[in-house]
């Protein structure tokens, strides 16, 4: 199984129709103004395709700068760093800063040209539970089938990522590594790759090219932190997550599925029991849910505005 993803040292825009005097018509997945699967936000249609590679490049540059911001003070304080050894605590700090850089890059490009920003435009919006569960389940099964076939054909050595995070050196490093891998990385990577890059690319050639390119880029950015043999499965996972996002119109199922993959990989690499792995899965999802509820409560995540269609019906933007 591919190792839990981490950011490089080095975590879909639907069509909107218009009727009459500029009023939004319900998009696909809406019936009588009631959303079945609210597709990514209307303003995402305004994100030109060039913003996708620009945001990715900026995210990697910000990640590198963020790493320097963390590393230079650490070196000044006497932390021993060499080409062959970086203290686990510093690796965790670097990676956390780099994950946050992914979100910052997406937000920066999304607001260019005076565009108003809202969390729902990046897919942080509710969807039907049954639709979310079935889409995530189908994508998960498809990924596991591909992974089994790939593993039978290609042998990858045991991943050593968690060793660099110091998971077996102390309980504190173990907990921080788990939070980074199973909570922070899925949120930040999904925000950039599915919430922004995929949405912008859909405005270029539509769903399938956008999903394919996003998946390939998602796999490629893990080069250096993942064995070469794992990059293809990661690309497939990235592609499937794009389909989940398209079908549900919500980033939440993508974040949960991403977290489940990372949690299973984490527990497997740590050689945990099934019970311990299950606790990690549930704990990661609980933390993600708690964070989402907190952001909703403080007003960072707000509902998509409801617009009136030409038929006088109320519907959310997007489709």
C-alpha positions as CSV (number, residue, x, y, z in Angstrom):
1,X,0.0,0.0,0.0
2,X,1.3,3.5,-0.8
3,X,2.7,5.3,2.1
4,X,0.7,8.1,3.7
5,X,1.2,11.2,1.6
6,X,3.0,14.3,2.8
7,X,3.7,17.5,1.1
8,X,6.9,17.9,-0.8
9,X,9.9,18.9,1.3
10,X,10.5,18.7,0.2
11,X,-3.1,18.2,1.1
12,X,-15.0,20.8,-10.1
13,X,-16.3,23.4,-11.4
14,X,-19.7,22.6,-12.7
15,X,-21.4,24.5,-15.5
16,X,-23.8,27.2,-14.5
17,X,-26.8,27.9,-16.7
18,X,-28.5,31.3,-17.0
19,X,-32.0,32.3,-17.8
20,X,-33.6,35.6,-18.4
21,X,-31.9,38.6,-16.9
22,X,-28.8,36.9,-15.5
23,X,-30.6,34.6,-13.1
24,X,-29.0,31.3,-12.4
25,X,-30.8,28.1,-13.6
26,X,-30.5,24.9,-11.5
27,X,-27.5,22.9,-12.7
28,X,-27.1,19.2,-13.1
29,X,-27.8,17.4,-9.8
30,X,-30.6,19.9,-9.0
31,X,-34.3,19.2,-9.4
32,X,-36.9,21.8,-8.7
33,X,-34.2,24.0,-7.1
34,X,-33.3,21.3,-4.6
35,X,-29.7,20.1,-4.8
36,X,-29.1,16.4,-5.2
37,X,-25.3,16.8,-5.5
38,X,-24.3,20.4,-5.4
39,X,-21.3,20.7,-7.8
40,X,-18.4,22.9,-7.1
41,X,-19.2,26.6,-6.7
42,X,-20.3,29.0,-9.4
43,X,-17.3,31.3,-8.9
44,X,-15.0,28.4,-9.6
45,X,-16.1,28.8,-13.2
46,X,-14.3,32.2,-13.2
47,X,-11.0,30.5,-12.3
48,X,-9.1,30.3,-15.6
49,X,-7.1,27.1,-16.3
50,X,-3.7,28.9,-16.1
51,X,-4.3,29.4,-12.4
52,X,-3.9,25.6,-11.9
53,X,-0.2,25.3,-12.8
54,X,0.5,28.8,-11.3
55,X,-1.0,27.8,-8.0
56,X,0.9,24.5,-7.9
57,X,4.2,26.3,-8.7
58,X,3.5,29.0,-6.1
59,X,2.5,26.3,-3.5
60,X,5.9,24.5,-4.0
61,X,7.8,27.8,-3.8
62,X,5.9,28.8,-0.6
63,X,6.6,25.3,0.8
64,X,10.3,25.7,0.2
65,X,10.3,29.2,1.7
66,X,8.3,28.0,4.7
67,X,10.8,25.2,5.2
68,X,13.6,27.8,5.4
69,X,11.6,29.9,7.8
70,X,11.5,26.9,10.1
71,X,15.0,25.6,9.5
72,X,17.1,28.7,9.8
73,X,16.0,29.6,13.4
74,X,16.4,25.9,14.3
75,X,20.0,25.9,13.0
76,X,20.7,29.2,14.9
77,X,19.5,27.5,18.1
78,X,22.0,24.7,17.6
79,X,19.8,22.0,16.1
80,X,22.0,19.5,14.3
81,X,21.0,19.0,10.7
82,X,22.9,17.2,8.0
83,X,22.3,15.9,4.5
84,X,21.8,12.4,6.0
85,X,19.8,13.4,9.1
86,X,17.1,15.9,9.9
87,X,15.6,15.7,13.4
88,X,12.1,14.3,13.3
89,X,10.6,17.3,15.0
90,X,12.0,19.6,12.4
91,X,10.7,17.3,9.6
92,X,7.2,17.5,11.1
93,X,7.3,21.2,11.5
94,X,8.6,21.7,7.9
95,X,5.8,19.5,6.5
96,X,3.1,21.2,8.5
97,X,4.2,24.6,7.2
98,X,4.4,23.2,3.7
99,X,0.8,21.8,3.9
100,X,-0.5,25.2,5.0
101,X,1.4,26.7,2.1
102,X,-0.9,24.6,-0.2
103,X,-3.9,26.3,1.2
104,X,-2.4,29.8,1.0
105,X,-1.5,29.4,-2.6
106,X,-5.0,28.3,-3.6
107,X,-6.5,31.2,-1.7
108,X,-4.1,33.7,-3.3
109,X,-4.9,32.7,-6.9
110,X,-8.6,32.2,-6.2
111,X,-9.0,35.9,-5.1
112,X,-7.1,37.4,-8.0
113,X,-9.1,39.9,-10.1
114,X,-11.1,41.0,-7.1
115,X,-13.0,37.7,-6.8
116,X,-14.9,37.2,-3.5
117,X,-13.8,34.1,-1.6
118,X,-16.0,31.7,0.3
119,X,-15.2,28.2,1.6
120,X,-18.1,26.7,-0.4
121,X,-16.4,27.7,-3.7
122,X,-13.6,25.2,-2.8
123,X,-16.2,22.4,-2.1
124,X,-16.5,22.9,1.6
125,X,-20.3,22.4,1.4
126,X,-22.6,19.7,2.4
127,X,-23.9,16.9,0.2
128,X,-26.3,14.0,0.6
129,X,-24.9,11.4,3.0
130,X,-25.9,8.4,0.8
131,X,-24.3,9.9,-2.2
132,X,-21.1,10.7,-0.3
133,X,-20.9,7.2,1.2
134,X,-21.6,5.3,-2.0
135,X,-19.2,7.5,-4.1
136,X,-16.4,7.1,-1.5
137,X,-17.1,3.4,-1.2
138,X,-16.9,2.8,-5.0
139,X,-13.8,4.9,-5.3
140,X,-12.2,3.1,-2.4
141,X,-13.0,-0.4,-3.8
142,X,-11.7,0.7,-7.2
143,X,-8.5,1.9,-5.7
144,X,-8.0,-1.2,-3.6
145,X,-8.5,-3.4,-6.7
146,X,-6.0,-1.4,-8.7
147,X,-3.6,-1.4,-5.7
148,X,-3.8,-5.2,-5.4
149,X,-3.0,-5.6,-9.1
150,X,-0.2,-3.1,-9.0
151,X,1.4,-4.6,-5.9
152,X,1.3,-8.1,-7.6
153,X,3.1,-6.7,-10.6
154,X,5.5,-4.2,-9.0
155,X,7.4,-4.8,-5.8
156,X,8.1,-1.7,-3.7
157,X,10.5,-1.7,-0.8
158,X,9.2,-0.9,2.7
159,X,8.5,2.8,3.1
160,X,10.7,4.6,5.5
161,X,8.8,7.9,5.7
162,X,7.5,7.3,9.3
163,X,11.1,6.7,10.4
164,X,12.0,10.2,9.3
165,X,9.0,11.4,11.4
166,X,10.4,9.6,14.4
167,X,7.2,7.7,15.2
168,X,9.0,5.2,17.3
169,X,11.2,7.6,19.2
170,X,8.5,9.1,21.4
171,X,4.8,9.2,22.0
172,X,4.7,12.9,21.2
173,X,6.3,12.4,17.8
174,X,4.0,9.5,17.1
175,X,0.9,11.6,17.9
176,X,2.1,14.6,15.9
177,X,3.0,12.4,12.9
178,X,-0.4,10.8,13.0
179,X,-2.2,14.2,13.1
180,X,0.0,15.5,10.3
181,X,-0.5,12.4,8.1
182,X,-4.1,11.6,8.7
183,X,-5.7,15.0,9.4
184,X,-3.7,18.0,8.2
185,X,-2.3,16.6,4.9
186,X,-5.7,15.3,3.6
187,X,-7.3,18.6,4.3
188,X,-4.6,20.8,2.8
189,X,-4.0,18.6,-0.2
190,X,-7.6,18.2,-1.1
191,X,-8.2,22.0,-0.8
192,X,-5.4,22.6,-3.3
193,X,-5.7,19.7,-5.7
194,X,-9.5,19.0,-5.9
195,X,-10.8,22.2,-4.5
196,X,-8.8,24.6,-6.7
197,X,-6.5,22.9,-9.3
198,X,-9.1,20.4,-10.6
199,X,-11.9,23.1,-10.6
200,X,-9.7,25.5,-12.7
201,X,-8.7,22.7,-15.1
202,X,-12.3,21.7,-15.7
203,X,-12.8,25.1,-17.4
204,X,-10.2,24.1,-20.0
205,X,-11.2,20.7,-21.4
206,X,-13.8,19.4,-19.1
207,X,-14.0,16.6,-16.5
208,X,-11.9,13.8,-17.8
209,X,-8.8,15.7,-18.9
210,X,-8.9,17.7,-15.7
211,X,-9.3,14.6,-13.5
212,X,-6.4,12.8,-15.4
213,X,-4.0,15.8,-15.2
214,X,-4.9,16.4,-11.5
215,X,-4.3,12.8,-10.7
216,X,-1.0,12.7,-12.4
217,X,0.2,15.9,-10.7
218,X,-1.0,14.6,-7.4
219,X,1.1,11.5,-7.8
220,X,4.1,13.4,-9.1
221,X,4.3,15.9,-6.2
222,X,5.0,13.0,-3.9
223,X,8.2,12.1,-5.7
224,X,11.0,12.3,-3.2
225,X,8.7,11.5,-0.3
226,X,7.4,8.3,-1.7
227,X,9.0,5.3,-3.5
228,X,8.8,5.6,-7.3
229,X,6.6,2.5,-7.4
230,X,4.0,4.2,-5.2
231,X,3.6,7.2,-7.5
232,X,1.3,5.5,-9.9
233,X,-1.2,4.3,-7.3
234,X,-1.2,7.8,-5.8
235,X,-2.0,9.2,-9.2
236,X,-4.9,6.7,-9.5
237,X,-6.1,7.8,-6.1
238,X,-5.9,11.4,-7.1
239,X,-7.9,10.7,-10.2
240,X,-10.6,8.8,-8.3
241,X,-10.9,11.6,-5.7
242,X,-11.6,14.0,-8.6
243,X,-14.6,11.8,-9.6
244,X,-15.8,11.7,-6.0
245,X,-15.7,15.5,-5.9
246,X,-17.6,15.8,-9.2
247,X,-20.3,13.3,-8.2
248,X,-20.9,14.8,-4.7
249,X,-20.0,18.4,-5.3
250,X,-18.4,18.4,-1.9
251,X,-14.8,18.2,-0.7
252,X,-15.7,16.5,2.5
253,X,-16.0,13.0,1.1
254,X,-12.6,13.5,-0.6
255,X,-11.0,14.6,2.6
256,X,-12.4,11.6,4.5
257,X,-11.4,9.1,1.8
258,X,-7.9,10.6,1.7
259,X,-7.7,10.4,5.4
260,X,-8.8,6.8,5.5
261,X,-6.1,5.9,2.9
262,X,-3.4,7.6,4.9
263,X,-4.6,6.2,8.2
264,X,-4.6,2.6,6.9
265,X,-1.2,3.1,5.4
266,X,0.1,4.7,8.6
267,X,-1.2,1.8,10.8
268,X,0.2,-0.7,8.3
269,X,3.6,0.8,8.3
270,X,3.6,0.9,12.1
271,X,2.4,-2.7,12.1
272,X,-0.5,-1.9,14.4
273,X,-3.3,-4.3,15.2
274,X,-6.7,-4.0,13.6
275,X,-8.1,-2.4,16.7
276,X,-5.4,0.2,16.9
277,X,-5.9,1.0,13.2
278,X,-9.6,1.4,13.7
279,X,-9.0,3.8,16.5
280,X,-6.7,5.9,14.3
281,X,-9.3,5.9,11.5
282,X,-12.1,7.0,13.8
283,X,-9.9,9.5,15.6
284,X,-8.8,11.2,12.4
285,X,-12.3,11.5,11.1
286,X,-13.5,12.9,14.4
287,X,-10.8,15.5,14.4
288,X,-11.6,16.5,10.8
289,X,-15.3,16.8,11.7
290,X,-14.5,18.8,14.8
291,X,-12.4,21.2,12.8
292,X,-15.1,21.6,10.2
293,X,-17.8,22.2,12.8
294,X,-15.5,24.8,14.6
295,X,-14.9,26.7,11.3
296,X,-18.6,26.6,10.6
297,X,-19.4,27.9,14.1
298,X,-16.9,30.8,13.8
299,X,-18.2,31.7,10.3
300,X,-15.2,30.7,8.2
301,X,-17.2,28.1,6.4
302,X,-20.6,29.5,5.4
303,X,-23.5,28.1,3.4
304,X,-23.6,28.7,-0.4
305,X,-26.0,31.6,-1.1
306,X,-29.3,30.6,-2.5
307,X,-30.3,32.3,-5.8
308,X,-33.7,32.6,-7.3
309,X,-34.2,30.9,-10.7
310,X,-36.4,32.3,-13.5
311,X,-39.1,29.9,-12.3
312,X,-39.0,31.6,-8.9
313,X,-37.4,28.7,-7.2
314,X,-34.6,29.0,-4.7
315,X,-31.4,27.0,-5.5
316,X,-27.7,27.1,-4.6
317,X,-25.3,28.3,-7.2
318,X,-23.3,25.8,-9.1
319,X,-24.2,22.6,-10.9
